């Protein structure tokens, strides 16, 4: 096992173990990592000596803080084809996780955002710890909550997924469990012990139950979630048909939370906000593969646009935190502008 490898694969007993190994970059997912993970999942899915797969991040700060958007920015601005190749192969990998025929266990220990969510949330066992910090912050960089967000966000309770997708709000462990992002809680200090126990399992014809049985020994209480106290407000406001209506109704609330949410939303890309609302409404009625095909259509238009590059510039390159969105106002964006993001591509849809 080399410290220079960005992604490491090991077999421990009947457990395939994946380690995302870019701790200095918070294990951000590169194109090469997505390709290698996809290839290994194909191999392990067909390997009878592998009963389950575990994915984790190296270091103490992050599981995976997202995709390598700085390289996407640099290559895209230079007119290269890297962004399309990256997103294509990342989305194929996300689908591979979703359709993996064996237990897929993610140790969501630390920061998990964007691309990191795509290689964890679609698995069967998603384990949060006291260090978990989840977010889908894409509207803040002129993108949209992708990597399967079209599918899993509308399936959160009530309008929580719409709230998370539009605001990019961050959740800790208990709230990720309430939202359905994770489905177990284990203390970070016990993860190595849990991994060793899983590596000792002689998997039966019901490997999912085998994992459940081991997990039950290690699971703890994540504490009280905060989202239930906000559900009434979230459901009332984020069920509106337009972003403008959401903002107008929130503005009428004499509430600290509502004021904070309005301020947050007004900092995001107006195009991304409108696109995300339309995306998640569609996703609620579509199956997973249809959602990924929609995302592929959408991201192709994003790559050809301006807000993604401006958002990354402002937040991650120049770090002035002052993106100049185009258009700059919600009212300038027509419904037909948003519909165009979902139109079929001349070169065809993503093949899953």
Secondary structure as a PSIPRED ss2 file (coil, helix, strand):
# PSIPRED VFORMAT (PSIPRED V4.0)

   1 X C   1.000  0.000  0.000
   2 X C   1.000  0.000  0.000
   3 X C   1.000  0.000  0.000
   4 X C   1.000  0.000  0.000
   5 X C   1.000  0.000  0.000
   6 X C   1.000  0.000  0.000
   7 X E   0.000  0.000  1.000
   8 X E   0.000  0.000  1.000
   9 X E   0.000  0.000  1.000
  10 X E   0.000  0.000  1.000
  11 X E   0.000  0.000  1.000
  12 X E   0.000  0.000  1.000
  13 X C   1.000  0.000  0.000
  14 X C   1.000  0.000  0.000
  15 X E   0.000  0.000  1.000
  16 X E   0.000  0.000  1.000
  17 X E   0.000  0.000  1.000
  18 X E   0.000  0.000  1.000
  19 X E   0.000  0.000  1.000
  20 X E   0.000  0.000  1.000
  21 X C   1.000  0.000  0.000
  22 X C   1.000  0.000  0.000
  23 X H   0.000  1.000  0.000
  24 X H   0.000  1.000  0.000
  25 X H   0.000  1.000  0.000
  26 X C   1.000  0.000  0.000
  27 X C   1.000  0.000  0.000
  28 X C   1.000  0.000  0.000
  29 X E   0.000  0.000  1.000
  30 X C   1.000  0.000  0.000
  31 X H   0.000  1.000  0.000
  32 X H   0.000  1.000  0.000
  33 X H   0.000  1.000  0.000
  34 X H   0.000  1.000  0.000
  35 X H   0.000  1.000  0.000
  36 X H   0.000  1.000  0.000
  37 X H   0.000  1.000  0.000
  38 X H   0.000  1.000  0.000
  39 X H   0.000  1.000  0.000
  40 X H   0.000  1.000  0.000
  41 X H   0.000  1.000  0.000
  42 X H   0.000  1.000  0.000
  43 X H   0.000  1.000  0.000
  44 X H   0.000  1.000  0.000
  45 X H   0.000  1.000  0.000
  46 X H   0.000  1.000  0.000
  47 X C   1.000  0.000  0.000
  48 X C   1.000  0.000  0.000
  49 X C   1.000  0.000  0.000
  50 X C   1.000  0.000  0.000
  51 X C   1.000  0.000  0.000
  52 X E   0.000  0.000  1.000
  53 X E   0.000  0.000  1.000
  54 X E   0.000  0.000  1.000
  55 X E   0.000  0.000  1.000
  56 X E   0.000  0.000  1.000
  57 X E   0.000  0.000  1.000
  58 X C   1.000  0.000  0.000
  59 X C   1.000  0.000  0.000
  60 X C   1.000  0.000  0.000
  61 X C   1.000  0.000  0.000
  62 X E   0.000  0.000  1.000
  63 X E   0.000  0.000  1.000
  64 X E   0.000  0.000  1.000
  65 X C   1.000  0.000  0.000
  66 X C   1.000  0.000  0.000
  67 X E   0.000  0.000  1.000
  68 X C   1.000  0.000  0.000
  69 X H   0.000  1.000  0.000
  70 X H   0.000  1.000  0.000
  71 X H   0.000  1.000  0.000
  72 X H   0.000  1.000  0.000
  73 X H   0.000  1.000  0.000
  74 X H   0.000  1.000  0.000
  75 X H   0.000  1.000  0.000
  76 X H   0.000  1.000  0.000
  77 X H   0.000  1.000  0.000
  78 X C   1.000  0.000  0.000
  79 X C   1.000  0.000  0.000
  80 X C   1.000  0.000  0.000
  81 X C   1.000  0.000  0.000
  82 X H   0.000  1.000  0.000
  83 X H   0.000  1.000  0.000
  84 X H   0.000  1.000  0.000
  85 X H   0.000  1.000  0.000
  86 X H   0.000  1.000  0.000
  87 X H   0.000  1.000  0.000
  88 X H   0.000  1.000  0.000
  89 X H   0.000  1.000  0.000
  90 X H   0.000  1.000  0.000
  91 X H   0.000  1.000  0.000
  92 X H   0.000  1.000  0.000
  93 X H   0.000  1.000  0.000
  94 X H   0.000  1.000  0.000
  95 X H   0.000  1.000  0.000
  96 X H   0.000  1.000  0.000
  97 X H   0.000  1.000  0.000
  98 X H   0.000  1.000  0.000
  99 X C   1.000  0.000  0.000
 100 X C   1.000  0.000  0.000
 101 X C   1.000  0.000  0.000
 102 X C   1.000  0.000  0.000
 103 X E   0.000  0.000  1.000
 104 X E   0.000  0.000  1.000
 105 X E   0.000  0.000  1.000
 106 X E   0.000  0.000  1.000
 107 X E   0.000  0.000  1.000
 108 X E   0.000  0.000  1.000
 109 X C   1.000  0.000  0.000
 110 X C   1.000  0.000  0.000
 111 X E   0.000  0.000  1.000
 112 X E   0.000  0.000  1.000
 113 X E   0.000  0.000  1.000
 114 X C   1.000  0.000  0.000
 115 X H   0.000  1.000  0.000
 116 X H   0.000  1.000  0.000
 117 X H   0.000  1.000  0.000
 118 X H   0.000  1.000  0.000
 119 X C   1.000  0.000  0.000
 120 X C   1.000  0.000  0.000
 121 X C   1.000  0.000  0.000
 122 X C   1.000  0.000  0.000
 123 X C   1.000  0.000  0.000
 124 X C   1.000  0.000  0.000
 125 X E   0.000  0.000  1.000
 126 X E   0.000  0.000  1.000
 127 X E   0.000  0.000  1.000
 128 X E   0.000  0.000  1.000
 129 X C   1.000  0.000  0.000
 130 X C   1.000  0.000  0.000
 131 X C   1.000  0.000  0.000
 132 X C   1.000  0.000  0.000
 133 X E   0.000  0.000  1.000
 134 X E   0.000  0.000  1.000
 135 X E   0.000  0.000  1.000
 136 X C   1.000  0.000  0.000
 137 X C   1.000  0.000  0.000
 138 X H   0.000  1.000  0.000
 139 X H   0.000  1.000  0.000
 140 X H   0.000  1.000  0.000
 141 X H   0.000  1.000  0.000
 142 X C   1.000  0.000  0.000
 143 X C   1.000  0.000  0.000
 144 X C   1.000  0.000  0.000
 145 X C   1.000  0.000  0.000
 146 X C   1.000  0.000  0.000
 147 X C   1.000  0.000  0.000
 148 X C   1.000  0.000  0.000
 149 X H   0.000  1.000  0.000
 150 X H   0.000  1.000  0.000
 151 X H   0.000  1.000  0.000
 152 X H   0.000  1.000  0.000
 153 X H   0.000  1.000  0.000
 154 X H   0.000  1.000  0.000
 155 X H   0.000  1.000  0.000
 156 X C   1.000  0.000  0.000
 157 X C   1.000  0.000  0.000
 158 X C   1.000  0.000  0.000
 159 X C   1.000  0.000  0.000
 160 X H   0.000  1.000  0.000
 161 X H   0.000  1.000  0.000
 162 X H   0.000  1.000  0.000
 163 X H   0.000  1.000  0.000
 164 X H   0.000  1.000  0.000
 165 X H   0.000  1.000  0.000
 166 X H   0.000  1.000  0.000
 167 X H   0.000  1.000  0.000
 168 X C   1.000  0.000  0.000
 169 X C   1.000  0.000  0.000
 170 X C   1.000  0.000  0.000
 171 X E   0.000  0.000  1.000
 172 X C   1.000  0.000  0.000
 173 X H   0.000  1.000  0.000
 174 X H   0.000  1.000  0.000
 175 X H   0.000  1.000  0.000
 176 X H   0.000  1.000  0.000
 177 X H   0.000  1.000  0.000
 178 X H   0.000  1.000  0.000
 179 X H   0.000  1.000  0.000
 180 X C   1.000  0.000  0.000
 181 X C   1.000  0.000  0.000
 182 X C   1.000  0.000  0.000
 183 X C   1.000  0.000  0.000
 184 X E   0.000  0.000  1.000
 185 X E   0.000  0.000  1.000
 186 X C   1.000  0.000  0.000
 187 X C   1.000  0.000  0.000
 188 X H   0.000  1.000  0.000
 189 X H   0.000  1.000  0.000
 190 X H   0.000  1.000  0.000
 191 X H   0.000  1.000  0.000
 192 X H   0.000  1.000  0.000
 193 X H   0.000  1.000  0.000
 194 X H   0.000  1.000  0.000
 195 X H   0.000  1.000  0.000
 196 X H   0.000  1.000  0.000
 197 X H   0.000  1.000  0.000
 198 X H   0.000  1.000  0.000
 199 X H   0.000  1.000  0.000
 200 X C   1.000  0.000  0.000
 201 X C   1.000  0.000  0.000
 202 X C   1.000  0.000  0.000
 203 X C   1.000  0.000  0.000
 204 X C   1.000  0.000  0.000
 205 X C   1.000  0.000  0.000
 206 X C   1.000  0.000  0.000
 207 X H   0.000  1.000  0.000
 208 X H   0.000  1.000  0.000
 209 X H   0.000  1.000  0.000
 210 X H   0.000  1.000  0.000
 211 X H   0.000  1.000  0.000
 212 X H   0.000  1.000  0.000
 213 X H   0.000  1.000  0.000
 214 X H   0.000  1.000  0.000
 215 X H   0.000  1.000  0.000
 216 X H   0.000  1.000  0.000
 217 X H   0.000  1.000  0.000
 218 X H   0.000  1.000  0.000
 219 X C   1.000  0.000  0.000
 220 X C   1.000  0.000  0.000
 221 X C   1.000  0.000  0.000
 222 X C   1.000  0.000  0.000
 223 X C   1.000  0.000  0.000
 224 X C   1.000  0.000  0.000
 225 X C   1.000  0.000  0.000
 226 X C   1.000  0.000  0.000
 227 X H   0.000  1.000  0.000
 228 X H   0.000  1.000  0.000
 229 X H   0.000  1.000  0.000
 230 X H   0.000  1.000  0.000
 231 X H   0.000  1.000  0.000
 232 X H   0.000  1.000  0.000
 233 X H   0.000  1.000  0.000
 234 X H   0.000  1.000  0.000
 235 X H   0.000  1.000  0.000
 236 X H   0.000  1.000  0.000
 237 X H   0.000  1.000  0.000
 238 X H   0.000  1.000  0.000
 239 X C   1.000  0.000  0.000
 240 X C   1.000  0.000  0.000
 241 X C   1.000  0.000  0.000
 242 X C   1.000  0.000  0.000
 243 X H   0.000  1.000  0.000
 244 X H   0.000  1.000  0.000
 245 X H   0.000  1.000  0.000
 246 X H   0.000  1.000  0.000
 247 X H   0.000  1.000  0.000
 248 X H   0.000  1.000  0.000
 249 X H   0.000  1.000  0.000
 250 X H   0.000  1.000  0.000
 251 X H   0.000  1.000  0.000
 252 X C   1.000  0.000  0.000
 253 X C   1.000  0.000  0.000
 254 X C   1.000  0.000  0.000
 255 X C   1.000  0.000  0.000
 256 X H   0.000  1.000  0.000
 257 X H   0.000  1.000  0.000
 258 X H   0.000  1.000  0.000
 259 X H   0.000  1.000  0.000
 260 X H   0.000  1.000  0.000
 261 X H   0.000  1.000  0.000
 262 X H   0.000  1.000  0.000
 263 X H   0.000  1.000  0.000
 264 X H   0.000  1.000  0.000
 265 X H   0.000  1.000  0.000
 266 X C   1.000  0.000  0.000
 267 X C   1.000  0.000  0.000
 268 X C   1.000  0.000  0.000
 269 X C   1.000  0.000  0.000
 270 X H   0.000  1.000  0.000
 271 X H   0.000  1.000  0.000
 272 X H   0.000  1.000  0.000
 273 X H   0.000  1.000  0.000
 274 X H   0.000  1.000  0.000
 275 X H   0.000  1.000  0.000
 276 X H   0.000  1.000  0.000
 277 X H   0.000  1.000  0.000
 278 X H   0.000  1.000  0.000
 279 X H   0.000  1.000  0.000
 280 X H   0.000  1.000  0.000
 281 X H   0.000  1.000  0.000
 282 X H   0.000  1.000  0.000
 283 X H   0.000  1.000  0.000
 284 X C   1.000  0.000  0.000
 285 X C   1.000  0.000  0.000
 286 X C   1.000  0.000  0.000
 287 X C   1.000  0.000  0.000
 288 X H   0.000  1.000  0.000
 289 X H   0.000  1.000  0.000
 290 X H   0.000  1.000  0.000
 291 X H   0.000  1.000  0.000
 292 X H   0.000  1.000  0.000
 293 X H   0.000  1.000  0.000
 294 X H   0.000  1.000  0.000
 295 X H   0.000  1.000  0.000
 296 X H   0.000  1.000  0.000
 297 X H   0.000  1.000  0.000
 298 X H   0.000  1.000  0.000
 299 X H   0.000  1.000  0.000
 300 X H   0.000  1.000  0.000
 301 X H   0.000  1.000  0.000
 302 X H   0.000  1.000  0.000
 303 X H   0.000  1.000  0.000
 304 X C   1.000  0.000  0.000
 305 X C   1.000  0.000  0.000
 306 X C   1.000  0.000  0.000
 307 X H   0.000  1.000  0.000
 308 X H   0.000  1.000  0.000
 309 X H   0.000  1.000  0.000
 310 X H   0.000  1.000  0.000
 311 X H   0.000  1.000  0.000
 312 X H   0.000  1.000  0.000
 313 X H   0.000  1.000  0.000
 314 X H   0.000  1.000  0.000
 315 X H   0.000  1.000  0.000
 316 X H   0.000  1.000  0.000
 317 X H   0.000  1.000  0.000
 318 X C   1.000  0.000  0.000
 319 X C   1.000  0.000  0.000
 320 X C   1.000  0.000  0.000
 321 X C   1.000  0.000  0.000
 322 X C   1.000  0.000  0.000
 323 X C   1.000  0.000  0.000
 324 X C   1.000  0.000  0.000
 325 X C   1.000  0.000  0.000
 326 X C   1.000  0.000  0.000
 327 X C   1.000  0.000  0.000
 328 X C   1.000  0.000  0.000
 329 X C   1.000  0.000  0.000
 330 X H   0.000  1.000  0.000
 331 X H   0.000  1.000  0.000
 332 X H   0.000  1.000  0.000
 333 X C   1.000  0.000  0.000
 334 X C   1.000  0.000  0.000
 335 X H   0.000  1.000  0.000
 336 X H   0.000  1.000  0.000
 337 X H   0.000  1.000  0.000
 338 X H   0.000  1.000  0.000
 339 X H   0.000  1.000  0.000
 340 X H   0.000  1.000  0.000
 341 X H   0.000  1.000  0.000
 342 X H   0.000  1.000  0.000
 343 X C   1.000  0.000  0.000
 344 X C   1.000  0.000  0.000
 345 X C   1.000  0.000  0.000
 346 X C   1.000  0.000  0.000
 347 X C   1.000  0.000  0.000
 348 X C   1.000  0.000  0.000
 349 X C   1.000  0.000  0.000
 350 X C   1.000  0.000  0.000
 351 X C   1.000  0.000  0.000
 352 X C   1.000  0.000  0.000
